[in-house]
Amino acid sequence: MSKVGETTLILDLSALEHNYNYLRSQINPGTKFLGVVKAFAYGSDIVTIAKKLKQLGADYLAVAYVSEGVLLREAGIKTPILVLHPLASNFDDLIAYCLEPSIYSRNILNQFLEVAKAKQQSDYPVHIKFNTGLNRLGFSENDTDFIAEETKDNGSIKIVSCFSHLAASEDINERDFSLKQINSFKNLSNKLIDALGYAPMRHMLNTSGIINYPEAQFEMVRSGIGLYGYGNQAEVDAQLKPVATLKTIISQIHQIDANESVGYNRAFKSDGAIKSATLPIGHADGIGRQYGKGKGFVTINGKKAPILGNVCMDMIMVDVTGIDCQEGDEVIVFGPKKSAERFASSANTISYEILTAISQRVKREVINQ
Ligand SMILES: *Cc1c(COP(=O)(O)O)cnc(C)c1O
Protein backbone atom coordinates (compact mmCIF):
# COMPACT_ATOMS: atom_id res chain seq x y z
CA MET A 1 0.00 0.00 0.00
CA SER A 2 1.20 3.48 -0.88
CA LYS A 3 3.08 5.76 1.52
CA VAL A 4 1.27 8.94 2.41
CA GLY A 5 2.56 12.48 2.94
CA GLU A 6 -0.48 13.67 4.87
CA THR A 7 -3.53 12.22 6.60
CA THR A 8 -5.20 10.03 3.98
CA LEU A 9 -8.10 7.60 3.83
CA ILE A 10 -7.06 4.92 1.37
CA LEU A 11 -9.97 3.14 -0.30
CA ASP A 12 -9.23 -0.30 -1.71
CA LEU A 13 -11.80 -1.11 -4.38
CA SER A 14 -10.59 -4.70 -4.68
CA ALA A 15 -11.72 -5.13 -1.05
CA LEU A 16 -15.13 -3.71 -1.99
CA GLU A 17 -15.34 -6.20 -4.85
CA HIS A 18 -14.38 -9.06 -2.53
CA ASN A 19 -17.05 -8.05 0.02
CA TYR A 20 -19.71 -7.61 -2.64
CA ASN A 21 -18.98 -11.07 -4.03
CA TYR A 22 -19.01 -12.59 -0.55
CA LEU A 23 -22.39 -11.03 0.30
CA ARG A 24 -23.79 -12.06 -3.07
CA SER A 25 -22.64 -15.64 -2.38
CA GLN A 26 -24.80 -15.58 0.77
CA ILE A 27 -28.04 -14.82 -1.09
CA ASN A 28 -30.07 -16.61 -3.76
CA PRO A 29 -29.01 -15.88 -7.33
CA GLY A 30 -32.39 -14.30 -8.09
CA THR A 31 -32.39 -11.97 -5.07
CA LYS A 32 -31.69 -8.35 -5.93
CA PHE A 33 -28.91 -6.46 -4.14
CA LEU A 34 -29.20 -2.90 -2.88
CA GLY A 35 -25.94 -1.22 -1.85
CA VAL A 36 -26.34 1.34 0.94
CA VAL A 37 -24.13 4.38 0.26
CA LYS A 38 -25.59 6.87 2.74
CA ALA A 39 -23.32 9.19 4.73
CA PHE A 40 -20.70 9.45 1.94
CA ALA A 41 -20.69 5.64 1.56
CA TYR A 42 -20.03 5.10 5.27
CA GLY A 43 -17.50 7.90 5.38
CA SER A 44 -15.51 6.84 2.31
CA ASP A 45 -16.29 8.39 -1.11
CA ILE A 46 -19.89 8.13 -2.26
CA VAL A 47 -19.35 8.61 -6.01
CA THR A 48 -16.39 6.24 -6.28
CA ILE A 49 -18.16 3.53 -4.28
CA ALA A 50 -21.47 3.94 -6.13
CA LYS A 51 -19.76 3.69 -9.52
CA LYS A 52 -17.91 0.55 -8.47
CA LEU A 53 -21.09 -1.04 -7.07
CA LYS A 54 -22.87 -0.34 -10.32
CA GLN A 55 -20.02 -1.94 -12.24
CA LEU A 56 -20.18 -4.97 -9.93
CA GLY A 57 -23.87 -5.36 -10.68
CA ALA A 58 -25.75 -3.85 -7.73
CA ASP A 59 -29.42 -3.48 -8.67
CA TYR A 60 -30.22 -0.55 -6.41
CA LEU A 61 -28.49 2.07 -4.28
CA ALA A 62 -29.82 3.73 -1.14
CA VAL A 63 -29.01 7.01 0.56
CA ALA A 64 -30.56 8.60 3.64
CA TYR A 65 -31.32 12.07 2.29
CA VAL A 66 -32.25 13.65 -1.01
CA SER A 67 -29.06 15.76 -1.15
CA GLU A 68 -26.99 12.56 -1.16
CA GLY A 69 -28.98 11.23 -4.09
CA VAL A 70 -28.51 14.52 -5.95
CA LEU A 71 -24.72 14.12 -5.57
CA LEU A 72 -24.92 10.72 -7.24
CA ARG A 73 -27.13 11.89 -10.10
CA GLU A 74 -24.86 14.88 -10.74
CA ALA A 75 -21.95 12.45 -11.02
CA GLY A 76 -23.84 10.66 -13.80
CA ILE A 77 -25.01 7.61 -11.84
CA LYS A 78 -28.20 6.22 -13.36
CA THR A 79 -28.85 3.25 -11.04
CA PRO A 80 -32.23 3.42 -9.23
CA ILE A 81 -31.73 5.21 -5.91
CA LEU A 82 -33.93 4.69 -2.86
CA VAL A 83 -33.98 7.66 -0.47
CA LEU A 84 -34.57 6.20 2.98
CA HIS A 85 -35.54 9.37 4.78
CA PRO A 86 -36.88 12.03 2.42
CA LEU A 87 -38.51 15.14 3.84
CA ALA A 88 -41.40 16.94 2.19
CA SER A 89 -39.29 20.07 1.69
CA ASN A 90 -37.02 18.06 -0.65
CA PHE A 91 -39.73 16.57 -2.91
CA ASP A 92 -39.04 19.00 -5.79
CA ASP A 93 -35.38 17.93 -5.97
CA LEU A 94 -36.31 14.32 -5.41
CA ILE A 95 -38.50 14.28 -8.52
CA ALA A 96 -36.17 16.49 -10.57
CA TYR A 97 -33.36 13.99 -9.98
CA CYS A 98 -35.47 10.82 -10.40
CA LEU A 99 -34.87 9.62 -6.83
CA GLU A 100 -37.27 7.12 -5.31
CA PRO A 101 -38.74 8.02 -1.91
CA SER A 102 -39.34 5.78 1.05
CA ILE A 103 -42.91 6.66 2.06
CA TYR A 104 -43.09 6.10 5.79
CA SER A 105 -46.20 7.88 7.10
CA ARG A 106 -49.70 9.01 6.14
CA ASN A 107 -48.44 12.57 6.15
CA ILE A 108 -45.54 11.86 3.81
CA LEU A 109 -47.80 9.81 1.52
CA ASN A 110 -50.35 12.60 1.22
CA GLN A 111 -47.72 15.26 0.67
CA PHE A 112 -45.93 13.20 -1.95
CA LEU A 113 -49.15 12.39 -3.81
CA GLU A 114 -49.92 16.10 -3.97
CA VAL A 115 -46.49 17.02 -5.37
CA ALA A 116 -46.46 14.10 -7.83
CA LYS A 117 -49.90 15.10 -9.11
CA ALA A 118 -48.97 18.77 -9.41
CA LYS A 119 -45.92 17.77 -11.42
CA GLN A 120 -48.08 15.51 -13.61
CA GLN A 121 -46.13 12.38 -12.81
CA SER A 122 -47.42 8.96 -13.75
CA ASP A 123 -46.39 5.73 -12.02
CA TYR A 124 -43.63 7.54 -10.09
CA PRO A 125 -41.76 4.74 -8.24
CA VAL A 126 -42.14 4.81 -4.45
CA HIS A 127 -41.27 2.41 -1.63
CA ILE A 128 -43.54 1.79 1.36
CA LYS A 129 -41.75 1.51 4.70
CA PHE A 130 -43.35 -0.51 7.52
CA ASN A 131 -42.48 -0.28 11.18
CA THR A 132 -42.28 -3.79 12.61
CA GLY A 133 -40.61 -3.01 15.93
CA LEU A 134 -37.68 -0.64 15.46
CA ASN A 135 -40.09 2.23 16.15
CA ARG A 136 -38.11 4.68 14.06
CA LEU A 137 -39.86 5.26 10.71
CA GLY A 138 -42.71 3.44 9.03
CA PHE A 139 -46.39 2.76 8.65
CA SER A 140 -48.07 0.48 11.14
CA GLU A 141 -50.02 -2.69 10.43
CA ASN A 142 -53.43 -1.02 10.32
CA ASP A 143 -52.29 1.43 7.63
CA THR A 144 -52.31 -1.10 4.77
CA ASP A 145 -55.89 -0.41 3.69
CA PHE A 146 -55.28 3.33 3.84
CA ILE A 147 -52.18 2.97 1.63
CA ALA A 148 -54.04 0.84 -0.88
CA GLU A 149 -57.04 3.17 -0.99
CA GLU A 150 -54.92 6.28 -1.46
CA THR A 151 -52.74 4.83 -4.19
CA LYS A 152 -54.78 2.22 -6.07
CA ASP A 153 -56.58 4.40 -8.57
CA ASN A 154 -54.06 7.19 -8.36
CA GLY A 155 -51.95 7.06 -11.50
CA SER A 156 -49.27 9.48 -10.28
CA ILE A 157 -47.35 6.96 -8.18
CA LYS A 158 -46.58 3.25 -8.31
CA ILE A 159 -45.47 1.20 -5.31
CA VAL A 160 -42.38 -0.67 -6.52
CA SER A 161 -41.40 -2.13 -3.16
CA CYS A 162 -42.39 -2.43 0.46
CA PHE A 163 -39.83 -2.92 3.19
CA SER A 164 -39.00 -2.95 6.87
CA HIS A 165 -35.86 -2.86 9.00
CA LEU A 166 -34.66 -5.22 11.74
CA ALA A 167 -33.86 -3.71 15.14
CA ALA A 168 -31.25 -6.24 16.29
CA SER A 169 -30.22 -8.42 13.34
CA GLU A 170 -26.67 -8.80 14.73
CA ASP A 171 -27.80 -9.90 18.18
CA ILE A 172 -28.41 -13.64 18.54
CA ASN A 173 -30.03 -13.01 21.95
CA GLU A 174 -32.79 -11.09 20.16
CA ARG A 175 -33.50 -13.88 17.68
CA ASP A 176 -37.11 -14.30 18.83
CA PHE A 177 -37.74 -10.59 18.39
CA SER A 178 -36.22 -10.59 14.90
CA LEU A 179 -38.30 -13.62 13.86
CA LYS A 180 -41.37 -11.82 15.14
CA GLN A 181 -40.48 -8.78 13.02
CA ILE A 182 -39.96 -10.98 9.95
CA ASN A 183 -43.28 -12.71 10.50
CA SER A 184 -45.11 -9.47 10.98
CA PHE A 185 -43.55 -8.08 7.78
CA LYS A 186 -44.67 -11.18 5.89
CA ASN A 187 -48.26 -10.65 7.04
CA LEU A 188 -48.19 -6.93 6.37
CA SER A 189 -46.77 -7.26 2.89
CA ASN A 190 -49.28 -9.97 1.99
CA LYS A 191 -52.08 -7.74 3.20
CA LEU A 192 -50.78 -4.84 1.13
CA ILE A 193 -50.31 -7.00 -1.97
CA ASP A 194 -53.89 -8.30 -1.64
CA ALA A 195 -55.27 -4.80 -1.24
CA LEU A 196 -53.25 -3.41 -4.16
CA GLY A 197 -53.90 -6.22 -6.59
CA TYR A 198 -50.22 -6.27 -7.66
CA ALA A 199 -47.01 -7.39 -5.97
CA PRO A 200 -44.25 -4.89 -5.22
CA MET A 201 -40.78 -6.24 -4.27
CA ARG A 202 -40.25 -6.91 -0.56
CA HIS A 203 -37.02 -6.40 1.41
CA MET A 204 -36.04 -6.51 5.05
CA LEU A 205 -32.42 -7.63 5.55
CA ASN A 206 -29.37 -5.47 6.26
CA THR A 207 -25.84 -6.97 6.41
CA SER A 208 -26.31 -8.94 9.64
CA GLY A 209 -29.78 -9.93 8.48
CA ILE A 210 -28.28 -11.49 5.34
CA ILE A 211 -25.98 -13.55 7.55
CA ASN A 212 -28.43 -14.49 10.31
CA TYR A 213 -31.84 -14.68 8.59
CA PRO A 214 -31.22 -15.97 5.05
CA GLU A 215 -34.80 -17.27 4.92
CA ALA A 216 -36.07 -13.67 4.93
CA GLN A 217 -34.40 -12.40 1.73
CA PHE A 218 -37.69 -11.88 -0.11
CA GLU A 219 -36.92 -10.17 -3.45
CA MET A 220 -34.05 -7.90 -2.35
CA VAL A 221 -31.51 -7.31 0.45
CA ARG A 222 -29.91 -4.04 1.60
CA SER A 223 -26.27 -4.10 2.62
CA GLY A 224 -24.09 -1.29 3.92
CA ILE A 225 -21.48 -2.13 6.55
CA GLY A 226 -20.64 -5.53 5.01
CA LEU A 227 -19.66 -3.88 1.73
CA TYR A 228 -17.17 -1.74 3.64
CA GLY A 229 -15.67 -4.81 5.28
CA TYR A 230 -17.35 -5.17 8.66
CA GLY A 231 -19.75 -7.91 9.70
CA ASN A 232 -20.67 -7.12 13.33
CA GLN A 233 -19.42 -10.57 14.38
CA ALA A 234 -15.94 -12.12 14.29
CA GLU A 235 -16.79 -15.04 11.93
CA VAL A 236 -18.18 -12.62 9.37
CA ASP A 237 -15.35 -10.11 9.80
CA ALA A 238 -12.99 -12.96 8.96
CA GLN A 239 -14.66 -13.30 5.54
CA LEU A 240 -14.60 -9.59 4.72
CA LYS A 241 -11.87 -7.06 3.91
CA PRO A 242 -11.92 -3.50 5.26
CA VAL A 243 -12.12 -1.07 2.33
CA ALA A 244 -10.78 1.96 4.21
CA THR A 245 -7.33 2.40 5.76
CA LEU A 246 -6.67 5.62 7.67
CA LYS A 247 -3.03 6.65 7.59
CA THR A 248 -1.12 9.69 8.75
CA ILE A 249 2.50 10.64 9.46
CA ILE A 250 4.62 11.85 12.36
CA SER A 251 4.99 15.65 12.19
CA GLN A 252 7.26 16.09 15.20
CA ILE A 253 8.84 14.09 18.03
CA HIS A 254 9.40 15.51 21.54
CA GLN A 255 11.36 14.24 24.52
CA ILE A 256 9.14 14.80 27.56
CA ASP A 257 10.75 14.87 31.01
CA ALA A 258 9.19 13.70 34.27
CA ASN A 259 6.61 16.17 35.63
CA GLU A 260 6.00 17.77 32.24
CA SER A 261 2.59 17.63 30.59
CA VAL A 262 1.32 17.07 27.05
CA GLY A 263 -1.49 18.93 25.33
CA TYR A 264 -4.48 21.05 26.32
CA ASN A 265 -5.51 21.26 29.97
CA ARG A 266 -2.35 19.31 30.77
CA ALA A 267 -4.49 16.18 30.58
CA PHE A 268 -1.40 13.97 30.40
CA LYS A 269 1.26 14.41 33.09
CA SER A 270 4.44 12.45 32.79
CA ASP A 271 5.80 10.30 35.66
CA GLY A 272 9.10 9.73 33.91
CA ALA A 273 10.94 10.55 30.70
CA ILE A 274 8.93 9.63 27.60
CA LYS A 275 8.95 10.32 23.88
CA SER A 276 5.86 11.74 22.17
CA ALA A 277 4.92 12.06 18.50
CA THR A 278 2.58 14.73 17.18
CA LEU A 279 0.27 13.63 14.33
CA PRO A 280 -1.70 15.84 11.90
CA ILE A 281 -5.13 14.39 12.72
CA GLY A 282 -7.64 15.52 15.33
CA HIS A 283 -11.28 15.71 16.26
CA ALA A 284 -12.05 17.83 13.19
CA ASP A 285 -10.91 14.84 11.13
CA GLY A 286 -13.13 12.41 13.02
CA ILE A 287 -10.98 11.23 15.91
CA GLY A 288 -13.32 12.33 18.71
CA ARG A 289 -12.21 13.38 22.16
CA GLN A 290 -13.49 10.07 23.54
CA TYR A 291 -10.37 8.44 22.00
CA GLY A 292 -8.09 10.63 24.13
CA LYS A 293 -6.38 9.96 27.45
CA GLY A 294 -4.94 6.60 26.51
CA LYS A 295 -8.12 4.98 25.18
CA GLY A 296 -7.38 4.99 21.46
CA PHE A 297 -4.05 4.00 19.96
CA VAL A 298 -2.38 4.11 16.56
CA THR A 299 0.22 1.78 15.08
CA ILE A 300 3.73 2.99 14.22
CA ASN A 301 6.28 0.60 12.73
CA GLY A 302 4.16 -2.30 13.99
CA LYS A 303 3.95 -1.02 17.58
CA LYS A 304 1.05 0.37 19.62
CA ALA A 305 1.20 4.10 20.40
CA PRO A 306 -1.59 5.26 22.76
CA ILE A 307 -3.04 8.76 22.51
CA LEU A 308 -1.62 11.08 25.18
CA GLY A 309 -3.99 13.53 26.89
CA ASN A 310 -6.75 15.35 25.05
CA VAL A 311 -7.43 15.09 21.33
CA CYS A 312 -6.96 18.54 19.74
CA MET A 313 -8.93 19.84 16.77
CA ASP A 314 -6.15 19.21 14.26
CA MET A 315 -3.66 17.02 16.12
CA ILE A 316 -3.12 14.18 18.51
CA MET A 317 0.00 13.38 20.48
CA VAL A 318 0.86 9.70 20.95
CA ASP A 319 3.30 7.87 23.20
CA VAL A 320 6.18 6.48 21.14
CA THR A 321 8.48 5.66 24.05
CA GLY A 322 10.46 2.58 23.04
CA ILE A 323 9.30 2.72 19.42
CA ASP A 324 12.00 3.11 16.81
CA CYS A 325 10.53 5.97 14.76
CA GLN A 326 11.31 9.31 13.15
CA GLU A 327 9.57 12.44 11.98
CA GLY A 328 7.93 11.62 8.62
CA ASP A 329 7.28 7.96 9.49
CA GLU A 330 3.97 6.41 8.57
CA VAL A 331 1.20 5.96 11.17
CA ILE A 332 -1.80 3.64 10.82
CA VAL A 333 -4.97 4.62 12.68
CA PHE A 334 -7.03 1.72 11.33
CA GLY A 335 -6.94 -0.64 8.36
CA PRO A 336 -6.92 -4.32 7.47
CA LYS A 337 -4.57 -5.37 10.32
CA LYS A 338 -6.05 -3.22 13.06
CA SER A 339 -9.66 -2.80 12.15
CA ALA A 340 -11.86 0.24 12.55
CA GLU A 341 -14.08 -1.95 14.73
CA ARG A 342 -11.18 -2.48 17.14
CA PHE A 343 -10.24 1.19 17.10
CA ALA A 344 -13.90 2.10 17.72
CA SER A 345 -14.25 -0.37 20.58
CA SER A 346 -11.41 1.38 22.46
CA ALA A 347 -13.83 4.29 22.93
CA ASN A 348 -16.93 2.14 23.41
CA THR A 349 -18.38 2.70 19.98
CA ILE A 350 -18.86 0.74 16.75
CA SER A 351 -17.31 0.58 13.27
CA TYR A 352 -20.27 2.48 11.77
CA GLU A 353 -19.51 5.54 13.91
CA ILE A 354 -15.76 5.84 13.38
CA LEU A 355 -16.06 5.20 9.62
CA THR A 356 -18.76 7.82 9.07
CA ALA A 357 -16.96 10.30 11.35
CA ILE A 358 -13.92 10.66 9.06
CA SER A 359 -14.44 14.22 7.85
CA GLN A 360 -14.39 15.55 4.33
CA ARG A 361 -11.13 17.36 5.15
CA VAL A 362 -9.23 14.06 5.06
CA LYS A 363 -7.78 13.32 1.63
CA ARG A 364 -9.16 10.24 -0.14
CA GLU A 365 -6.95 8.02 -2.29
CA VAL A 366 -8.48 5.20 -4.31
CA ILE A 367 -6.41 2.09 -5.07
CA ASN A 368 -7.02 -1.15 -7.06
CA GLN A 369 -9.79 0.46 -9.13
C1 LIG B 1 -28.36 1.92 7.04
C2 LIG B 1 -29.46 1.00 6.64
C3 LIG B 1 -29.17 -0.26 6.08
C4 LIG B 1 -27.76 -0.84 6.01
O1 LIG B 1 -27.46 -1.49 7.23
P1 LIG B 1 -26.05 -2.24 7.45
O2 LIG B 1 -26.13 -2.76 8.84
O3 LIG B 1 -25.00 -1.19 7.29
O4 LIG B 1 -25.95 -3.29 6.40
C5 LIG B 1 -30.23 -1.00 5.59
N1 LIG B 1 -31.50 -0.55 5.69
C6 LIG B 1 -31.81 0.63 6.26
C7 LIG B 1 -33.24 1.05 6.35
C8 LIG B 1 -30.80 1.44 6.76
O5 LIG B 1 -31.11 2.60 7.35
The ligand as an SDF file (V2000), in Angstrom:
LIG
                    3D

 15 15  0  0  0  0  0  0  0  0999 V2000
  -28.3640    1.9150    7.0400 C   0  0  0  0  0  0  0  0  0  0  0  0
  -29.4550    1.0030    6.6360 C   0  0  0  0  0  0  0  0  0  0  0  0
  -29.1680   -0.2610    6.0800 C   0  0  0  0  0  0  0  0  0  0  0  0
  -27.7620   -0.8400    6.0130 C   0  0  0  0  0  0  0  0  0  0  0  0
  -27.4580   -1.4880    7.2290 O   0  0  0  0  0  0  0  0  0  0  0  0
  -26.0470   -2.2410    7.4470 P   0  0  0  0  0  0  0  0  0  0  0  0
  -26.1280   -2.7610    8.8390 O   0  0  0  0  0  0  0  0  0  0  0  0
  -24.9970   -1.1900    7.2880 O   0  0  0  0  0  0  0  0  0  0  0  0
  -25.9510   -3.2930    6.4020 O   0  0  0  0  0  0  0  0  0  0  0  0
  -30.2260   -1.0020    5.5880 C   0  0  0  0  0  0  0  0  0  0  0  0
  -31.5050   -0.5550    5.6880 N   0  0  0  0  0  0  0  0  0  0  0  0
  -31.8140    0.6290    6.2590 C   0  0  0  0  0  0  0  0  0  0  0  0
  -33.2400    1.0470    6.3540 C   0  0  0  0  0  0  0  0  0  0  0  0
  -30.8000    1.4400    6.7610 C   0  0  0  0  0  0  0  0  0  0  0  0
  -31.1060    2.5970    7.3500 O   0  0  0  0  0  0  0  0  0  0  0  0
  1  2  1  0
  2  3  1  0
  2 14  2  0
  3  4  1  0
  3 10  2  0
  4  5  1  0
  5  6  1  0
  6  7  2  0
  6  8  1  0
  6  9  1  0
 10 11  1  0
 11 12  2  0
 12 13  1  0
 12 14  1  0
 14 15  1  0
M  END
$$$$
